[in-house]
């Protein structure tokens, strides 16, 4: 008999993530389950916490509010720059993701959200910021094989 998942266990989980409108943003279906150690901060906390107490073969549906997932959208993370501030070889179209360095050396991922009249709008919010995330979780395995 296998034990229920607890903090410190390495688990394998199949999942499907959807937004409130029902659109799917990520899934392990058709691939390998995601493996992580509960309590190690490798996945968002609500996802981790939902697995605790589950047994292999158990499935459940959860909703993780935006504030516990990728946070609320922050308008101050959206800015406009002139097109000439981005290297010419980069094709700036809405949806393109760029990387930039912050003054303290952190890598920042920016998504182009608009291009108009020589201005490019860049959004440093996580693409899922401000979204409540719904997950269908199935615990495949607890522990290493």
PATORMAR-445184 format. One record per atom (N, C-alpha, C): residue in three letters; x, y, z; atom name; residue number from 1. Coordinates in pm, whole numbers, plus 50000, padded with zeros to 5 digits. Each point is the difference from the previous one (the first is absolute). Layout:
% residues N
r=ALA; x=X; y=Y; z=Z; a=CA; k=NUM $
...
//
This chain:
% residues 145
r=UNK; x=50085; y=49881; z=50000; a=N; k=1 $
r=UNK; x=49915; y=50119; z=50000; a=CA; k=1 $
r=UNK; x=50088; y=50125; z=50000; a=C; k=1 $
r=UNK; x=49967; y=50094; z=49915; a=N; k=2 $
r=UNK; x=50081; y=50121; z=49996; a=CA; k=2 $
r=UNK; x=49943; y=50106; z=50094; a=C; k=2 $
r=UNK; x=50090; y=50081; z=50045; a=N; k=3 $
r=UNK; x=49962; y=50104; z=50096; a=CA; k=3 $
r=UNK; x=49956; y=50125; z=49926; a=C; k=3 $
r=UNK; x=49921; y=50081; z=50068; a=N; k=4 $
r=UNK; x=49957; y=50128; z=49944; a=CA; k=4 $
r=UNK; x=50119; y=50093; z=49985; a=C; k=4 $
r=UNK; x=49992; y=50087; z=49901; a=N; k=5 $
r=UNK; x=50107; y=50096; z=49975; a=CA; k=5 $
r=UNK; x=50011; y=50099; z=50116; a=C; k=5 $
r=UNK; x=50126; y=50029; z=50038; a=N; k=6 $
r=UNK; x=50024; y=50096; z=50107; a=CA; k=6 $
r=UNK; x=50121; y=50086; z=49965; a=C; k=6 $
r=UNK; x=50021; y=50106; z=50077; a=N; k=7 $
r=UNK; x=50113; y=50089; z=49977; a=CA; k=7 $
r=UNK; x=50130; y=49921; z=49999; a=C; k=7 $
r=UNK; x=50086; y=50030; z=49902; a=N; k=8 $
r=UNK; x=50128; y=49931; z=49988; a=CA; k=8 $
r=UNK; x=49995; y=49885; z=49901; a=C; k=8 $
r=UNK; x=49880; y=49953; z=49966; a=N; k=9 $
r=UNK; x=49987; y=49891; z=49901; a=CA; k=9 $
r=UNK; x=50021; y=50053; z=49860; a=C; k=9 $
r=UNK; x=50063; y=49918; z=49916; a=N; k=10 $
r=UNK; x=50006; y=50028; z=49857; a=CA; k=10 $
r=UNK; x=49879; y=49932; z=49938; a=C; k=10 $
r=UNK; x=49923; y=50075; z=49923; a=N; k=11 $
r=UNK; x=49877; y=49948; z=49942; a=CA; k=11 $
r=UNK; x=50001; y=50018; z=49848; a=C; k=11 $
r=UNK; x=49920; y=49920; z=49933; a=N; k=12 $
r=UNK; x=49977; y=50013; z=49856; a=CA; k=12 $
r=UNK; x=49850; y=50026; z=49983; a=C; k=12 $
r=UNK; x=49967; y=50106; z=49928; a=N; k=13 $
r=UNK; x=49861; y=50046; z=49989; a=CA; k=13 $
r=UNK; x=49968; y=50030; z=49854; a=C; k=13 $
r=UNK; x=49886; y=49946; z=49954; a=N; k=14 $
r=UNK; x=49945; y=50044; z=49872; a=CA; k=14 $
r=UNK; x=49906; y=50116; z=50030; a=C; k=14 $
r=UNK; x=49998; y=50099; z=49912; a=N; k=15 $
r=UNK; x=49916; y=50117; z=50025; a=CA; k=15 $
r=UNK; x=49952; y=50059; z=49868; a=C; k=15 $
r=UNK; x=49888; y=50069; z=50009; a=N; k=16 $
r=UNK; x=49951; y=50084; z=49891; a=CA; k=16 $
r=UNK; x=49960; y=50131; z=50065; a=C; k=16 $
r=UNK; x=50053; y=50110; z=49949; a=N; k=17 $
r=UNK; x=49970; y=50133; z=50053; a=CA; k=17 $
r=UNK; x=49911; y=50077; z=49905; a=C; k=17 $
r=UNK; x=49893; y=50057; z=50055; a=N; k=18 $
r=UNK; x=49910; y=50082; z=49919; a=CA; k=18 $
r=UNK; x=49976; y=50134; z=50069; a=C; k=18 $
r=UNK; x=49960; y=50097; z=49921; a=N; k=19 $
r=UNK; x=49963; y=50132; z=50052; a=CA; k=19 $
r=UNK; x=49850; y=50001; z=50026; a=C; k=19 $
r=UNK; x=49951; y=50107; z=50059; a=N; k=20 $
r=UNK; x=49858; y=50012; z=50034; a=CA; k=20 $
r=UNK; x=49910; y=49988; z=49877; a=C; k=20 $
r=UNK; x=50051; y=50040; z=49882; a=N; k=21 $
r=UNK; x=49918; y=49990; z=49878; a=CA; k=21 $
r=UNK; x=50003; y=49860; z=49939; a=C; k=21 $
r=UNK; x=50072; y=49907; z=50067; a=N; k=22 $
r=UNK; x=50006; y=49862; z=49952; a=CA; k=22 $
r=UNK; x=50116; y=49971; z=49907; a=C; k=22 $
r=UNK; x=50073; y=50103; z=49957; a=N; k=23 $
r=UNK; x=50112; y=49976; z=49909; a=CA; k=23 $
r=UNK; x=50115; y=49933; z=50075; a=C; k=23 $
r=UNK; x=50064; y=49904; z=49934; a=N; k=24 $
r=UNK; x=50110; y=49925; z=50061; a=CA; k=24 $
r=UNK; x=50130; y=50077; z=49981; a=C; k=24 $
r=UNK; x=50079; y=50016; z=50108; a=N; k=25 $
r=UNK; x=50129; y=50068; z=49987; a=CA; k=25 $
r=UNK; x=50118; y=49906; z=50013; a=C; k=25 $
r=UNK; x=49978; y=49881; z=50055; a=N; k=26 $
r=UNK; x=50110; y=49905; z=50015; a=CA; k=26 $
r=UNK; x=49943; y=49865; z=50037; a=C; k=26 $
r=UNK; x=50069; y=49893; z=49958; a=N; k=27 $
r=UNK; x=49955; y=49865; z=50034; a=CA; k=27 $
r=UNK; x=50116; y=49903; z=49982; a=C; k=27 $
r=UNK; x=50000; y=49897; z=50082; a=N; k=28 $
r=UNK; x=50098; y=49893; z=49983; a=CA; k=28 $
r=UNK; x=49938; y=49883; z=49923; a=C; k=28 $
r=UNK; x=49874; y=50012; z=49959; a=N; k=29 $
r=UNK; x=49933; y=49891; z=49928; a=CA; k=29 $
r=UNK; x=50079; y=49963; z=49876; a=C; k=29 $
r=UNK; x=50016; y=49872; z=49978; a=N; k=30 $
r=UNK; x=50073; y=49953; z=49884; a=CA; k=30 $
r=UNK; x=50151; y=50005; z=50019; a=C; k=30 $
r=UNK; x=50044; y=50044; z=50116; a=N; k=31 $
r=UNK; x=50144; y=50008; z=50027; a=CA; k=31 $
r=UNK; x=50032; y=49940; z=50136; a=C; k=31 $
r=UNK; x=50115; y=50035; z=50050; a=N; k=32 $
r=UNK; x=50041; y=49952; z=50131; a=CA; k=32 $
r=UNK; x=49934; y=50085; z=50108; a=C; k=32 $
r=UNK; x=49969; y=49940; z=50115; a=N; k=33 $
r=UNK; x=49949; y=50082; z=50111; a=CA; k=33 $
r=UNK; x=50111; y=50092; z=50051; a=C; k=33 $
r=UNK; x=49960; y=50108; z=50064; a=N; k=34 $
r=UNK; x=50097; y=50091; z=50061; a=CA; k=34 $
r=UNK; x=50045; y=49938; z=50132; a=C; k=34 $
r=UNK; x=50130; y=50007; z=50028; a=N; k=35 $
r=UNK; x=50053; y=49949; z=50127; a=CA; k=35 $
r=UNK; x=50057; y=50116; z=50078; a=C; k=35 $
r=UNK; x=49973; y=50002; z=50130; a=N; k=36 $
r=UNK; x=50053; y=50104; z=50086; a=CA; k=36 $
r=UNK; x=50000; y=49950; z=50144; a=C; k=36 $
r=UNK; x=50074; y=50069; z=50085; a=N; k=37 $
r=UNK; x=50004; y=49967; z=50143; a=CA; k=37 $
r=UNK; x=49909; y=50096; z=50074; a=C; k=37 $
r=UNK; x=49905; y=49945; z=50073; a=N; k=38 $
r=UNK; x=49905; y=50084; z=50076; a=CA; k=38 $
r=UNK; x=50078; y=50079; z=50105; a=C; k=38 $
r=UNK; x=49980; y=50130; z=50002; a=N; k=39 $
r=UNK; x=50066; y=50087; z=50097; a=CA; k=39 $
r=UNK; x=50126; y=50066; z=49948; a=C; k=39 $
r=UNK; x=50044; y=49962; z=49878; a=N; k=40 $
r=UNK; x=50125; y=50056; z=49947; a=CA; k=40 $
r=UNK; x=49978; y=50126; z=49917; a=C; k=40 $
r=UNK; x=49873; y=50040; z=49980; a=N; k=41 $
r=UNK; x=49974; y=50124; z=49927; a=CA; k=41 $
r=UNK; x=50024; y=49989; z=49851; a=C; k=41 $
r=UNK; x=49993; y=49879; z=49944; a=N; k=42 $
r=UNK; x=50025; y=49982; z=49857; a=CA; k=42 $
r=UNK; x=49877; y=50032; z=49915; a=C; k=42 $
r=UNK; x=49884; y=49998; z=50062; a=N; k=43 $
r=UNK; x=49874; y=50035; z=49931; a=CA; k=43 $
r=UNK; x=49927; y=50101; z=50089; a=C; k=43 $
r=UNK; x=49896; y=50064; z=49947; a=N; k=44 $
r=UNK; x=49927; y=50097; z=50082; a=CA; k=44 $
r=UNK; x=49941; y=49931; z=50122; a=C; k=44 $
r=UNK; x=49996; y=50074; z=50112; a=N; k=45 $
r=UNK; x=49967; y=49939; z=50129; a=CA; k=45 $
r=UNK; x=49865; y=49931; z=50004; a=C; k=45 $
r=UNK; x=49898; y=50058; z=49940; a=N; k=46 $
r=UNK; x=49868; y=49938; z=50004; a=CA; k=46 $
r=UNK; x=49996; y=49865; z=49932; a=C; k=46 $
r=UNK; x=50081; y=49985; z=49896; a=N; k=47 $
r=UNK; x=50011; y=49874; z=49926; a=CA; k=47 $
r=UNK; x=50063; y=49895; z=50093; a=C; k=47 $
r=UNK; x=50108; y=50042; z=50065; a=N; k=48 $
r=UNK; x=50072; y=49913; z=50094; a=CA; k=48 $
r=UNK; x=49909; y=49956; z=50114; a=C; k=48 $
r=UNK; x=49933; y=50098; z=50062; a=N; k=49 $
r=UNK; x=49915; y=49972; z=50117; a=CA; k=49 $
r=UNK; x=49885; y=49906; z=49965; a=C; k=49 $
r=UNK; x=49949; y=50008; z=49877; a=N; k=50 $
r=UNK; x=49887; y=49916; z=49960; a=CA; k=50 $
r=UNK; x=50039; y=49852; z=49994; a=C; k=50 $
r=UNK; x=50126; y=49972; z=49978; a=N; k=51 $
r=UNK; x=50045; y=49860; z=49987; a=CA; k=51 $
r=UNK; x=50013; y=49933; z=50137; a=C; k=51 $
r=UNK; x=50029; y=50080; z=50103; a=N; k=52 $
r=UNK; x=50017; y=49943; z=50135; a=CA; k=52 $
r=UNK; x=49874; y=49926; z=50041; a=C; k=52 $
r=UNK; x=50018; y=49878; z=50044; a=N; k=53 $
r=UNK; x=49888; y=49918; z=50045; a=CA; k=53 $
r=UNK; x=49939; y=49912; z=49892; a=C; k=53 $
r=UNK; x=50038; y=50025; z=49873; a=N; k=54 $
r=UNK; x=49949; y=49916; z=49892; a=CA; k=54 $
r=UNK; x=50077; y=49868; z=49995; a=C; k=54 $
r=UNK; x=49936; y=49896; z=49953; a=N; k=55 $
r=UNK; x=50063; y=49870; z=49979; a=CA; k=55 $
r=UNK; x=50014; y=49977; z=49850; a=C; k=55 $
r=UNK; x=50100; y=49919; z=49958; a=N; k=56 $
r=UNK; x=50014; y=49971; z=49857; a=CA; k=56 $
r=UNK; x=49867; y=49949; z=49944; a=C; k=56 $
r=UNK; x=49963; y=50054; z=49884; a=N; k=57 $
r=UNK; x=49872; y=49964; z=49938; a=CA; k=57 $
r=UNK; x=49890; y=50100; z=50030; a=C; k=57 $
r=UNK; x=50016; y=50080; z=50107; a=N; k=58 $
r=UNK; x=49900; y=50102; z=50034; a=CA; k=58 $
r=UNK; x=50004; y=50113; z=49897; a=C; k=58 $
r=UNK; x=49885; y=50058; z=49975; a=N; k=59 $
r=UNK; x=49989; y=50117; z=49912; a=CA; k=59 $
r=UNK; x=49912; y=50103; z=50069; a=C; k=59 $
r=UNK; x=50026; y=50125; z=49971; a=N; k=60 $
r=UNK; x=49915; y=50107; z=50055; a=CA; k=60 $
r=UNK; x=50010; y=50123; z=49912; a=C; k=60 $
r=UNK; x=49900; y=50086; z=50015; a=N; k=61 $
r=UNK; x=49998; y=50129; z=49932; a=CA; k=61 $
r=UNK; x=50022; y=50108; z=50104; a=C; k=61 $
r=UNK; x=50088; y=50095; z=49968; a=N; k=62 $
r=UNK; x=50026; y=50112; z=50091; a=CA; k=62 $
r=UNK; x=49998; y=50130; z=49923; a=C; k=62 $
r=UNK; x=49978; y=50109; z=50072; a=N; k=63 $
r=UNK; x=50014; y=50135; z=49944; a=CA; k=63 $
r=UNK; x=50099; y=50074; z=50088; a=C; k=63 $
r=UNK; x=50099; y=50059; z=49937; a=N; k=64 $
r=UNK; x=50099; y=50079; z=50072; a=CA; k=64 $
r=UNK; x=49975; y=50146; z=49963; a=C; k=64 $
r=UNK; x=49958; y=50083; z=50099; a=N; k=65 $
r=UNK; x=49975; y=50141; z=49970; a=CA; k=65 $
r=UNK; x=50127; y=50068; z=49949; a=C; k=65 $
r=UNK; x=49982; y=50100; z=49916; a=N; k=66 $
r=UNK; x=50113; y=50072; z=49940; a=CA; k=66 $
r=UNK; x=50106; y=50041; z=50103; a=C; k=66 $
r=UNK; x=49956; y=50047; z=50116; a=N; k=67 $
r=UNK; x=50093; y=50047; z=50103; a=CA; k=67 $
r=UNK; x=50091; y=49891; z=50054; a=C; k=67 $
r=UNK; x=49958; y=49873; z=49988; a=N; k=68 $
r=UNK; x=50081; y=49888; z=50047; a=CA; k=68 $
r=UNK; x=50071; y=49930; z=49884; a=C; k=68 $
r=UNK; x=49975; y=50046; z=49878; a=N; k=69 $
r=UNK; x=50062; y=49939; z=49882; a=CA; k=69 $
r=UNK; x=50112; y=50092; z=49952; a=C; k=69 $
r=UNK; x=49972; y=50081; z=49898; a=N; k=70 $
r=UNK; x=50104; y=50090; z=49947; a=CA; k=70 $
r=UNK; x=49976; y=50145; z=50037; a=C; k=70 $
r=UNK; x=49910; y=50023; z=50094; a=N; k=71 $
r=UNK; x=49975; y=50136; z=50049; a=CA; k=71 $
r=UNK; x=49903; y=50075; z=49911; a=C; k=71 $
r=UNK; x=49959; y=50115; z=50049; a=N; k=72 $
r=UNK; x=49911; y=50087; z=49923; a=CA; k=72 $
r=UNK; x=50082; y=50071; z=49893; a=C; k=72 $
r=UNK; x=49933; y=50042; z=49894; a=N; k=73 $
r=UNK; x=50069; y=50080; z=49898; a=CA; k=73 $
r=UNK; x=50040; y=50134; z=50061; a=C; k=73 $
r=UNK; x=50120; y=50043; z=49970; a=N; k=74 $
r=UNK; x=50049; y=50127; z=50053; a=CA; k=74 $
r=UNK; x=50021; y=50096; z=49883; a=C; k=74 $
r=UNK; x=49918; y=50106; z=49994; a=N; k=75 $
r=UNK; x=50009; y=50093; z=49887; a=CA; k=75 $
r=UNK; x=50137; y=50065; z=49988; a=C; k=75 $
r=UNK; x=50072; y=50015; z=50110; a=N; k=76 $
r=UNK; x=50131; y=50065; z=49993; a=CA; k=76 $
r=UNK; x=50103; y=49913; z=49928; a=C; k=76 $
r=UNK; x=49966; y=49874; z=49973; a=N; k=77 $
r=UNK; x=50092; y=49912; z=49926; a=CA; k=77 $
r=UNK; x=49978; y=50006; z=49849; a=C; k=77 $
r=UNK; x=49910; y=50086; z=49957; a=N; k=78 $
r=UNK; x=49976; y=50021; z=49857; a=CA; k=78 $
r=UNK; x=50061; y=50135; z=49964; a=C; k=78 $
r=UNK; x=50082; y=50001; z=49894; a=N; k=79 $
r=UNK; x=50062; y=50126; z=49960; a=CA; k=79 $
r=UNK; x=50010; y=50009; z=49849; a=C; k=79 $
r=UNK; x=50012; y=50121; z=49953; a=N; k=80 $
r=UNK; x=50020; y=50024; z=49857; a=CA; k=80 $
r=UNK; x=50143; y=50044; z=49978; a=C; k=80 $
r=UNK; x=50060; y=49948; z=49892; a=N; k=81 $
r=UNK; x=50133; y=50044; z=49960; a=CA; k=81 $
r=UNK; x=49993; y=50032; z=49851; a=C; k=81 $
r=UNK; x=50096; y=50076; z=49952; a=N; k=82 $
r=UNK; x=50004; y=50025; z=49856; a=CA; k=82 $
r=UNK; x=50060; y=49878; z=49931; a=C; k=82 $
r=UNK; x=49960; y=49976; z=49877; a=N; k=83 $
r=UNK; x=50045; y=49882; z=49925; a=CA; k=83 $
r=UNK; x=50152; y=49994; z=49993; a=C; k=83 $
r=UNK; x=50066; y=50114; z=49993; a=N; k=84 $
r=UNK; x=50147; y=49999; z=49987; a=CA; k=84 $
r=UNK; x=50072; y=49956; z=50128; a=C; k=84 $
r=UNK; x=49926; y=49980; z=50110; a=N; k=85 $
r=UNK; x=50062; y=49951; z=50123; a=CA; k=85 $
r=UNK; x=50012; y=49847; z=50001; a=C; k=85 $
r=UNK; x=49942; y=49936; z=49898; a=N; k=86 $
r=UNK; x=50005; y=49854; z=49988; a=CA; k=86 $
r=UNK; x=50084; y=49969; z=49877; a=C; k=86 $
r=UNK; x=50095; y=49905; z=50011; a=N; k=87 $
r=UNK; x=50086; y=49969; z=49885; a=CA; k=87 $
r=UNK; x=49919; y=49976; z=49872; a=C; k=87 $
r=UNK; x=50048; y=50057; z=49889; a=N; k=88 $
r=UNK; x=49929; y=49998; z=49872; a=CA; k=88 $
r=UNK; x=49971; y=49858; z=49950; a=C; k=88 $
r=UNK; x=50087; y=49903; z=50034; a=N; k=89 $
r=UNK; x=49981; y=49864; z=49949; a=CA; k=89 $
r=UNK; x=49884; y=49926; z=50068; a=C; k=89 $
r=UNK; x=49947; y=50056; z=50107; a=N; k=90 $
r=UNK; x=49887; y=49936; z=50070; a=CA; k=90 $
r=UNK; x=49870; y=50044; z=49935; a=C; k=90 $
r=UNK; x=49920; y=49900; z=49963; a=N; k=91 $
r=UNK; x=49870; y=50026; z=49938; a=CA; k=91 $
r=UNK; x=49900; y=50026; z=50112; a=C; k=91 $
r=UNK; x=49970; y=50126; z=50024; a=N; k=92 $
r=UNK; x=49908; y=50034; z=50109; a=CA; k=92 $
r=UNK; x=49855; y=49993; z=49953; a=C; k=92 $
r=UNK; x=49932; y=49898; z=50044; a=N; k=93 $
r=UNK; x=49859; y=49979; z=49971; a=CA; k=93 $
r=UNK; x=49933; y=49967; z=50133; a=C; k=93 $
r=UNK; x=49871; y=50032; z=50016; a=N; k=94 $
r=UNK; x=49932; y=49960; z=50124; a=CA; k=94 $
r=UNK; x=50014; y=49850; z=50024; a=C; k=94 $
r=UNK; x=50034; y=49967; z=50125; a=N; k=95 $
r=UNK; x=50020; y=49860; z=50038; a=CA; k=95 $
r=UNK; x=50146; y=49959; z=50006; a=C; k=95 $
r=UNK; x=50088; y=50077; z=49933; a=N; k=96 $
r=UNK; x=50143; y=49968; z=50003; a=CA; k=96 $
r=UNK; x=50051; y=50024; z=50141; a=C; k=96 $
r=UNK; x=50086; y=49906; z=50048; a=N; k=97 $
r=UNK; x=50056; y=50014; z=50135; a=CA; k=97 $
r=UNK; x=50147; y=50037; z=49988; a=C; k=97 $
r=UNK; x=50039; y=50099; z=50077; a=N; k=98 $
r=UNK; x=50137; y=50050; z=50001; a=CA; k=98 $
r=UNK; x=50058; y=49983; z=50139; a=C; k=98 $
r=UNK; x=50132; y=49994; z=50006; a=N; k=99 $
r=UNK; x=50067; y=49998; z=50131; a=CA; k=99 $
r=UNK; x=50080; y=50128; z=50016; a=C; k=99 $
r=UNK; x=50000; y=50052; z=50122; a=N; k=100 $
r=UNK; x=50078; y=50120; z=50031; a=CA; k=100 $
r=UNK; x=50067; y=49977; z=50135; a=C; k=100 $
r=UNK; x=50101; y=50076; z=50025; a=N; k=101 $
r=UNK; x=50070; y=49994; z=50129; a=CA; k=101 $
r=UNK; x=49958; y=50121; z=50083; a=C; k=101 $
r=UNK; x=49969; y=49976; z=50127; a=N; k=102 $
r=UNK; x=49972; y=50111; z=50090; a=CA; k=102 $
r=UNK; x=50134; y=50057; z=50046; a=C; k=102 $
r=UNK; x=50000; y=50120; z=50056; a=N; k=103 $
r=UNK; x=50126; y=50058; z=50048; a=CA; k=103 $
r=UNK; x=50074; y=49911; z=50099; a=C; k=103 $
r=UNK; x=49926; y=49916; z=50077; a=N; k=104 $
r=UNK; x=50068; y=49913; z=50097; a=CA; k=104 $
r=UNK; x=50030; y=49861; z=49942; a=C; k=104 $
r=UNK; x=49989; y=49986; z=49866; a=N; k=105 $
r=UNK; x=50044; y=49877; z=49935; a=CA; k=105 $
r=UNK; x=49896; y=49890; z=49985; a=C; k=105 $
r=UNK; x=49877; y=50024; z=50044; a=N; k=106 $
r=UNK; x=49896; y=49898; z=49984; a=CA; k=106 $
r=UNK; x=49951; y=50000; z=49857; a=C; k=106 $
r=UNK; x=49961; y=49881; z=49952; a=N; k=107 $
r=UNK; x=49942; y=49989; z=49867; a=CA; k=107 $
r=UNK; x=49851; y=50024; z=50011; a=C; k=107 $
r=UNK; x=49951; y=50085; z=49912; a=N; k=108 $
r=UNK; x=49859; y=50036; z=49998; a=CA; k=108 $
r=UNK; x=49943; y=49955; z=49866; a=C; k=108 $
r=UNK; x=49886; y=49931; z=50002; a=N; k=109 $
r=UNK; x=49934; y=49961; z=49876; a=CA; k=109 $
r=UNK; x=49891; y=50102; z=49971; a=C; k=109 $
r=UNK; x=50005; y=50057; z=49880; a=N; k=110 $
r=UNK; x=49904; y=50102; z=49959; a=CA; k=110 $
r=UNK; x=49921; y=49947; z=49881; a=C; k=110 $
r=UNK; x=49870; y=50023; z=50002; a=N; k=111 $
r=UNK; x=49916; y=49960; z=49888; a=CA; k=111 $
r=UNK; x=49957; y=50126; z=49925; a=C; k=111 $
r=UNK; x=50020; y=49999; z=49868; a=N; k=112 $
r=UNK; x=49953; y=50110; z=49917; a=CA; k=112 $
r=UNK; x=49848; y=49990; z=49993; a=C; k=112 $
r=UNK; x=49931; y=50107; z=50042; a=N; k=113 $
r=UNK; x=49854; y=49997; z=49997; a=CA; k=113 $
r=UNK; x=49942; y=50091; z=49892; a=C; k=113 $
r=UNK; x=50080; y=50097; z=49951; a=N; k=114 $
r=UNK; x=49949; y=50089; z=49897; a=CA; k=114 $
r=UNK; x=50118; y=50066; z=49928; a=C; k=114 $
r=UNK; x=49983; y=50024; z=49871; a=N; k=115 $
r=UNK; x=50099; y=50072; z=49921; a=CA; k=115 $
r=UNK; x=49921; y=50101; z=49917; a=C; k=115 $
r=UNK; x=50026; y=50129; z=50023; a=N; k=116 $
r=UNK; x=49926; y=50103; z=49926; a=CA; k=116 $
r=UNK; x=50084; y=50128; z=49990; a=C; k=116 $
r=UNK; x=50009; y=50053; z=49880; a=N; k=117 $
r=UNK; x=50063; y=50130; z=49976; a=CA; k=117 $
r=UNK; x=50136; y=50014; z=50068; a=C; k=117 $
r=UNK; x=50085; y=49899; z=49981; a=N; k=118 $
r=UNK; x=50135; y=50008; z=50054; a=CA; k=118 $
r=UNK; x=50011; y=49972; z=50149; a=C; k=118 $
r=UNK; x=49888; y=49970; z=50064; a=N; k=119 $
r=UNK; x=50000; y=49968; z=50143; a=CA; k=119 $
r=UNK; x=49972; y=49851; z=50019; a=C; k=119 $
r=UNK; x=50071; y=49940; z=50093; a=N; k=120 $
r=UNK; x=49981; y=49859; z=50032; a=CA; k=120 $
r=UNK; x=49957; y=49993; z=50147; a=C; k=120 $
r=UNK; x=49888; y=49932; z=50026; a=N; k=121 $
r=UNK; x=49954; y=49981; z=50137; a=CA; k=121 $
r=UNK; x=50050; y=49865; z=50049; a=C; k=121 $
r=UNK; x=50070; y=50003; z=50113; a=N; k=122 $
r=UNK; x=50058; y=49881; z=50060; a=CA; k=122 $
r=UNK; x=49937; y=49975; z=50136; a=C; k=122 $
r=UNK; x=49970; y=49873; z=50028; a=N; k=123 $
r=UNK; x=49935; y=49962; z=50125; a=CA; k=123 $
r=UNK; x=50089; y=49901; z=50073; a=C; k=123 $
r=UNK; x=50045; y=50037; z=50120; a=N; k=124 $
r=UNK; x=50086; y=49912; z=50081; a=CA; k=124 $
r=UNK; x=49919; y=49913; z=50096; a=C; k=124 $
r=UNK; x=49867; y=50012; z=49999; a=N; k=125 $
r=UNK; x=49919; y=49911; z=50082; a=CA; k=125 $
r=UNK; x=50014; y=49857; z=49947; a=C; k=125 $
r=UNK; x=49990; y=49901; z=50089; a=N; k=126 $
r=UNK; x=49995; y=49861; z=49955; a=CA; k=126 $
r=UNK; x=49875; y=49986; z=49913; a=C; k=126 $
r=UNK; x=50007; y=49923; z=49891; a=N; k=127 $
r=UNK; x=49882; y=49986; z=49913; a=CA; k=127 $
r=UNK; x=49873; y=49955; z=50073; a=C; k=127 $
r=UNK; x=50015; y=49931; z=50113; a=N; k=128 $
r=UNK; x=49883; y=49953; z=50075; a=CA; k=128 $
r=UNK; x=49968; y=50088; z=50121; a=C; k=128 $
r=UNK; x=50068; y=50115; z=50013; a=N; k=129 $
r=UNK; x=49970; y=50091; z=50111; a=CA; k=129 $
r=UNK; x=49855; y=50046; z=49989; a=C; k=129 $
r=UNK; x=49934; y=50011; z=50114; a=N; k=130 $
r=UNK; x=49862; y=50047; z=50003; a=CA; k=130 $
r=UNK; x=49898; y=49892; z=49967; a=C; k=130 $
r=UNK; x=50047; y=49880; z=49973; a=N; k=131 $
r=UNK; x=49909; y=49890; z=49964; a=CA; k=131 $
r=UNK; x=49986; y=49902; z=50115; a=C; k=131 $
r=UNK; x=49875; y=49960; z=50028; a=N; k=132 $
r=UNK; x=49977; y=49887; z=50090; a=CA; k=132 $
r=UNK; x=50029; y=49875; z=49917; a=C; k=132 $
r=UNK; x=50074; y=49907; z=50056; a=N; k=133 $
r=UNK; x=50039; y=49880; z=49926; a=CA; k=133 $
r=UNK; x=49924; y=49878; z=50050; a=C; k=133 $
r=UNK; x=49941; y=49926; z=49908; a=N; k=134 $
r=UNK; x=49928; y=49877; z=50034; a=CA; k=134 $
r=UNK; x=50086; y=49882; z=49955; a=C; k=134 $
r=UNK; x=50016; y=49904; z=50087; a=N; k=135 $
r=UNK; x=50078; y=49882; z=49966; a=CA; k=135 $
r=UNK; x=49921; y=49873; z=50027; a=C; k=135 $
r=UNK; x=50013; y=49906; z=49909; a=N; k=136 $
r=UNK; x=49958; y=49862; z=50023; a=CA; k=136 $
r=UNK; x=50129; y=49927; z=50031; a=C; k=136 $
r=UNK; x=50012; y=49945; z=50120; a=N; k=137 $
r=UNK; x=50122; y=49934; z=50045; a=CA; k=137 $
r=UNK; x=49976; y=49851; z=50018; a=C; k=137 $
r=UNK; x=50099; y=49921; z=49959; a=N; k=138 $
r=UNK; x=49996; y=49856; z=50027; a=CA; k=138 $
r=UNK; x=50137; y=49961; z=50052; a=C; k=138 $
r=UNK; x=50003; y=49948; z=50123; a=N; k=139 $
r=UNK; x=50126; y=49957; z=50060; a=CA; k=139 $
r=UNK; x=50035; y=49864; z=49943; a=C; k=139 $
r=UNK; x=50113; y=49994; z=49929; a=N; k=140 $
r=UNK; x=50044; y=49878; z=49933; a=CA; k=140 $
r=UNK; x=50084; y=49917; z=50096; a=C; k=140 $
r=UNK; x=50092; y=50066; z=50072; a=N; k=141 $
r=UNK; x=50099; y=49926; z=50079; a=CA; k=141 $
r=UNK; x=50050; y=50085; z=50115; a=C; k=141 $
r=UNK; x=50031; y=49936; z=50111; a=N; k=142 $
r=UNK; x=50068; y=50064; z=50112; a=CA; k=142 $
r=UNK; x=50132; y=49927; z=50019; a=C; k=142 $
r=UNK; x=50109; y=50074; z=50005; a=N; k=143 $
r=UNK; x=50132; y=49940; z=50020; a=CA; k=143 $
r=UNK; x=50067; y=49964; z=49869; a=C; k=143 $
r=UNK; x=50124; y=49963; z=50010; a=N; k=144 $
r=UNK; x=50082; y=49962; z=49882; a=CA; k=144 $
r=UNK; x=49981; y=49853; z=49972; a=C; k=144 $
r=UNK; x=50015; y=49964; z=49873; a=N; k=145 $
r=UNK; x=49998; y=49857; z=49963; a=CA; k=145 $
r=UNK; x=50142; y=49947; z=50009; a=C; k=145 $
//
